[in-house]
Amino acid sequence: MCKSNQTFFAVIIAGGRGERFWPLGRNSLPKQFVSIFGGKPLIRHAVERLDALVPVENILVVTSADLIEQTIKALPMLPVENIVGEPFGRDTAAACALGTALVERRGGENAVLAILTADHIIKRPDIFRETLADAASVVASEERISVIGVTPQYPATGFGYIDVSGKLETSTKTTFNKVSCFVEKPDIERAKVYVESGHHYWNSGMFIWSVKTFKESLQKYCPTVRAMYEAVLPTISTPEFDSMLLSEYNKLEKISVDYAIMEKAENIVSAVGNFGWDDVGTWISAGEHFPVDSDDNRIYGDAVVLDSSNNVAVNCVDGHLVGMFGVDDLIVVHTKDATLIASKKAAPELKKLVREIGSNEDYKKFI
């Protein structure tokens, strides 16, 4: 069992909006607050699965300023001061830098932290904790950054991939590989090649590093974000923090941590994550976590599905019934004020519909 470590921190990045989970997900209810998986928000799952590994006082959340109140409500176990809002999004490099600065303020340059997601599902939290603990051990003993690569289960086109070049010798239970390069989201044919290669892994978007190593990487590869880091650091927990953060964010361009550091650094290793990871990025993948009938219909809530197959039916309204008859390969999501009917084929492009709705002044209220 992994033991709680007072010098290990977790930073949960909880930005984003609800486009891919519309109409349940909205601008005011991003995916991390959706409660259709196990009856609690995904962000609460993200915190609770760290139990026995990371002390509650060492768990920090970086979210949007306008989502702080919702985040506090979803995470009553966290100290309020551990939930920090960005004035506006500047992509993941800035969010990771802010989270790391918060950790340095509490634990110093030698502290180790994990950058984690707020809206994914992990079926084996025990193996997940073990993987994090092993990665923390690896990066603490050497000046390395660890990503978590998930063994691909199918040729996914919605994830980036990590190409590895051989095993790293460690004494951990978790296998670590040397990273050759990061690969952008592929088309289906290229994804098939990656899965068959045996040396490509899904990029989970989770990272483990020490404060010191991350700062050095910022200085080398992304000095503009390092400048923001150094300006904000001394103001943390002071009245000047919000104004300084706003001022510094205004100077930044949007850049992902993958592009800013990961694709350039030479000290990256990848932990093999075999803990049942799912980013639940579409209604199709969400359906995999719902009860299924003999015709492969995935159903959440009150619904009757007859002479139909391979559908996803989601009913979020008590006292309402969804009926589906003689249809295949559809997604139907019913909420109190909006209903989605889409083909499964169109599910990955749901953002297009949401943007079309948002372009209509009369319908903006629905996103």
C-alpha positions in Angstrom: 0.0 0.0 0.0 1.2 3.5 -0.8 1.7 5.7 2.3 0.9 9.3 2.6 3.9 11.5 1.9 4.1 15.0 3.4 6.5 16.1 0.6 4.4 14.8 -2.3 1.8 17.1 -3.7 -1.0 16.8 -6.3 -2.2 19.6 -8.6 -5.5 18.9 -10.3 -6.0 21.0 -13.4 -9.7 21.7 -13.7 -10.3 24.1 -16.5 -12.3 23.5 -19.7 -15.9 23.7 -20.6 -18.7 21.3 -21.2 -18.8 21.2 -25.0 -18.2 17.5 -25.5 -20.9 16.5 -22.9 -23.6 18.8 -24.1 -26.4 19.2 -23.2 -25.5 17.9 -19.7 -22.2 19.7 -19.8 -22.5 23.5 -20.1 -20.2 26.5 -19.8 -21.5 26.7 -16.2 -21.2 23.0 -15.7 -18.0 21.6 -17.2 -17.4 17.9 -17.4 -15.6 17.7 -14.0 -18.9 18.6 -12.3 -21.0 16.0 -14.1 -22.3 13.4 -11.5 -23.5 10.5 -13.7 -20.5 8.3 -12.9 -20.9 6.8 -9.4 -23.2 9.6 -8.2 -20.6 12.2 -7.6 -18.7 14.8 -9.6 -15.6 13.5 -11.6 -13.5 16.0 -9.8 -14.4 14.5 -6.4 -13.4 11.1 -7.7 -10.1 12.7 -8.7 -9.4 13.9 -5.2 -10.7 10.8 -3.4 -8.6 8.3 -5.3 -5.5 10.1 -3.9 -6.5 9.1 -0.3 -3.6 7.4 1.6 -1.1 8.8 -0.9 -1.3 12.6 -0.8 -2.4 14.4 2.4 -5.5 16.5 1.8 -3.6 19.7 2.6 -1.2 18.9 -0.2 -3.9 18.6 -2.9 -4.3 21.8 -4.9 -6.8 22.6 -7.7 -6.1 25.1 -10.5 -9.4 26.1 -12.1 -11.1 29.1 -13.7 -11.8 32.0 -11.5 -15.5 31.8 -12.3 -15.6 28.1 -11.3 -14.1 28.5 -7.8 -17.4 28.5 -5.9 -18.6 25.3 -7.7 -15.2 23.7 -7.1 -15.4 24.5 -3.4 -18.9 23.0 -3.2 -17.8 19.8 -5.0 -14.7 19.4 -2.8 -15.7 20.2 0.8 -12.8 18.1 2.1 -10.2 20.5 0.7 -9.0 23.7 2.4 -10.6 26.7 0.5 -7.1 28.2 0.0 -6.1 25.2 -2.0 -8.5 26.0 -4.8 -7.0 28.7 -7.0 -8.6 30.3 -10.1 -6.9 31.5 -13.3 -8.3 34.9 -14.4 -8.6 33.4 -17.9 -7.2 30.4 -19.7 -3.6 30.4 -21.1 -3.5 26.6 -21.8 -1.7 24.0 -19.8 1.8 25.4 -19.6 0.6 28.4 -17.6 -1.8 26.2 -15.5 1.0 23.7 -14.7 3.4 26.6 -13.8 0.9 28.2 -11.5 0.2 24.9 -9.8 4.0 24.2 -9.4 4.5 27.7 -7.9 1.7 27.0 -5.4 3.6 23.8 -4.4 6.9 25.6 -4.1 5.4 28.1 -1.8 4.3 25.2 0.5 7.0 22.6 0.0 10.1 24.3 -1.4 12.2 23.5 -4.5 12.7 19.8 -3.6 9.0 19.0 -3.4 7.6 16.6 -5.9 4.2 16.9 -7.5 1.8 15.2 -9.8 -0.2 17.2 -12.4 -3.5 15.4 -12.7 -6.7 15.6 -14.6 -10.1 16.5 -13.0 -12.4 14.7 -15.4 -11.1 11.2 -16.2 -12.2 7.8 -14.9 -9.7 5.4 -13.3 -11.0 1.9 -12.5 -8.0 0.8 -10.5 -7.2 3.6 -8.0 -4.9 1.3 -6.1 -2.6 0.7 -9.1 -2.9 4.4 -10.0 -1.6 5.4 -6.5 1.2 2.9 -6.9 2.1 4.4 -10.3 2.2 7.9 -8.9 4.3 6.8 -5.9 6.8 5.0 -8.2 7.0 8.0 -10.5 7.6 10.3 -7.6 10.5 8.1 -6.5 12.0 8.1 -10.0 11.9 11.9 -10.5 13.0 12.6 -7.0 16.2 10.5 -7.4 17.1 11.9 -10.8 16.4 15.1 -12.6 13.6 13.7 -14.8 10.1 14.4 -15.7 7.7 11.5 -15.9 4.6 11.3 -18.0 2.1 8.5 -17.8 1.5 6.5 -20.9 -1.5 4.2 -21.1 -1.3 1.0 -23.0 -3.7 1.5 -26.0 -6.7 -0.7 -26.1 -7.8 0.3 -29.6 -6.7 2.7 -32.4 -7.9 6.0 -30.8 -7.8 9.2 -32.9 -8.7 11.4 -30.0 -5.5 11.1 -28.0 -1.9 12.0 -28.6 0.6 9.2 -28.4 4.0 8.7 -26.7 6.6 6.9 -28.7 9.1 5.1 -26.4 12.6 3.7 -27.2 13.2 1.2 -24.5 12.9 0.4 -20.8 14.4 2.5 -18.0 16.1 0.4 -15.3 14.3 1.1 -12.0 13.6 -0.8 -8.8 9.9 0.0 -9.0 6.9 -2.2 -9.7 5.8 0.2 -12.4 7.5 -0.1 -15.7 9.2 3.0 -17.0 10.2 3.7 -20.6 12.5 6.2 -22.2 10.6 8.6 -24.3 11.6 9.0 -28.0 9.0 11.6 -29.0 5.4 12.8 -28.6 3.0 12.3 -31.5 -0.1 14.4 -32.3 -3.5 13.0 -32.6 -3.4 10.6 -35.6 -5.9 9.6 -38.3 -7.3 6.1 -38.0 -4.8 4.5 -40.2 -1.9 5.9 -38.4 -3.5 5.0 -35.0 -3.7 1.4 -36.1 0.0 1.4 -36.9 0.7 2.9 -33.4 -1.3 0.3 -31.6 0.3 -2.6 -33.5 3.8 -1.2 -33.0 4.0 -2.1 -29.3 6.0 1.0 -28.5 3.3 3.7 -28.6 1.2 4.6 -25.6 -1.8 7.0 -25.2 -0.7 10.3 -23.6 -2.8 10.6 -20.5 -2.0 14.2 -19.9 -0.6 13.5 -16.4 2.9 14.4 -15.3 5.2 14.0 -12.3 8.1 16.3 -11.6 10.1 18.1 -8.9 9.7 21.8 -8.5 13.4 22.3 -9.2 13.4 20.2 -12.5 10.2 21.9 -13.8 11.6 25.4 -13.1 14.8 24.5 -15.0 12.8 23.2 -17.9 10.8 26.4 -18.0 13.9 28.5 -18.0 15.4 26.5 -20.9 12.4 26.0 -23.1 9.7 28.5 -22.1 11.2 31.6 -20.4 8.1 33.7 -20.7 6.2 31.3 -18.5 9.1 31.1 -16.1 9.0 34.9 -15.8 5.3 34.7 -14.9 6.2 32.0 -12.3 8.8 34.1 -10.6 6.7 37.2 -10.5 3.7 35.4 -9.0 5.6 33.1 -6.5 6.3 35.8 -3.8 2.7 37.0 -3.9 1.0 33.7 -3.2 -1.1 33.9 0.0 -0.9 37.7 0.0 -3.4 40.4 -1.0 -1.4 41.1 -4.1 -1.7 37.6 -5.6 -4.9 38.1 -7.8 -3.7 41.4 -9.3 -0.2 40.0 -10.0 -1.6 36.9 -11.6 -3.9 38.9 -13.8 -1.0 41.2 -14.8 1.3 38.3 -15.7 -1.4 36.2 -17.5 -2.0 39.2 -19.7 1.5 38.9 -21.0 1.3 35.3 -21.9 0.3 33.6 -25.2 -1.6 30.3 -25.1 0.8 27.3 -25.1 0.4 23.8 -24.0 2.9 22.1 -21.6 3.4 19.4 -24.2 4.6 22.0 -26.8 6.4 24.2 -24.3 8.4 21.5 -22.6 7.6 17.9 -23.3 8.3 17.8 -27.0 11.7 19.5 -26.4 13.1 18.2 -23.2 15.5 15.2 -23.2 14.9 14.0 -19.6 11.4 12.6 -20.1 10.4 9.1 -19.1 7.0 7.4 -19.3 5.4 5.3 -16.6 3.2 2.6 -18.0 -0.3 3.2 -16.7 -2.3 0.0 -16.5 -5.0 1.3 -14.1 -8.1 1.3 -16.2 -7.9 4.9 -17.6 -10.6 6.5 -19.6 -10.8 10.2 -20.4 -14.5 9.8 -21.2 -14.1 12.3 -23.9 -17.4 11.6 -25.8 -20.8 10.3 -25.0 -19.7 7.0 -26.7 -16.9 6.5 -24.1 -19.2 7.6 -21.3 -21.7 4.9 -22.3 -19.1 2.3 -21.6 -19.7 3.0 -17.9 -23.4 2.7 -18.0 -25.5 -0.5 -17.7 -25.8 -2.4 -21.0 -28.6 -4.6 -22.3 -28.4 -7.6 -24.6 -28.5 -5.4 -27.7 -25.5 -3.3 -26.6 -27.6 -0.4 -25.6 -26.0 1.7 -22.9 -28.6 3.3 -20.6 -28.5 5.9 -17.9 -31.7 6.9 -16.2 -35.3 6.0 -17.1 -35.5 4.7 -20.6 -37.1 2.0 -22.6 -35.2 0.9 -25.7 -36.9 -1.7 -28.0 -35.9 -3.3 -31.2 -32.8 -1.1 -31.2 -29.1 -1.7 -30.9 -25.8 0.0 -30.1 -27.4 3.1 -28.7 -26.5 5.4 -25.8 -29.6 6.7 -23.9 -29.1 9.2 -21.1 -32.1 10.6 -19.2 -31.2 13.1 -16.5 -34.7 14.2 -15.6 -36.7 12.5 -12.8 -40.3 11.8 -13.8 -39.5 11.8 -17.5 -39.2 8.7 -19.7 -37.0 8.4 -22.8 -38.3 5.8 -25.4 -36.2 4.6 -28.4 -37.8 2.2 -30.9 -36.3 0.7 -34.0 -33.1 2.8 -34.1 -29.4 1.9 -34.1 -26.2 3.7 -33.4 -27.7 6.8 -31.9 -26.9 9.0 -28.9 -29.9 10.5 -27.0 -29.3 12.8 -24.0 -32.2 14.4 -22.3 -31.9 17.2 -19.7 -34.5 19.5 -18.2 -34.1 22.2 -20.9 -32.3 20.6 -23.9 -32.2 17.2 -25.7 -29.4 15.9 -28.0 -30.1 13.4 -30.8 -26.9 12.5 -32.7 -25.4 9.6 -34.6 -22.5 7.9 -32.9 -20.4 8.7 -35.9 -20.9 12.4 -35.2 -20.2 12.2 -31.5 -16.5 13.3 -31.8 -17.6 16.5 -33.6 -20.2 17.5 -31.0 -18.4 20.8 -30.5 -19.6 21.9 -33.9 -23.2 21.7 -32.8 -22.5 23.5 -29.6 -20.8 26.4 -31.4 -23.7 26.6 -33.9 -26.1 26.9 -30.9 -23.9 29.5 -29.3 -23.9 31.6 -32.5 -27.6 32.2 -32.1 -28.4 34.9 -29.6 -31.7 33.2 -28.6 -30.0 29.9 -27.9 -26.8 31.0 -26.1 -28.5 30.3 -22.8 -28.5 26.6 -23.6 -24.7 26.3 -23.6 
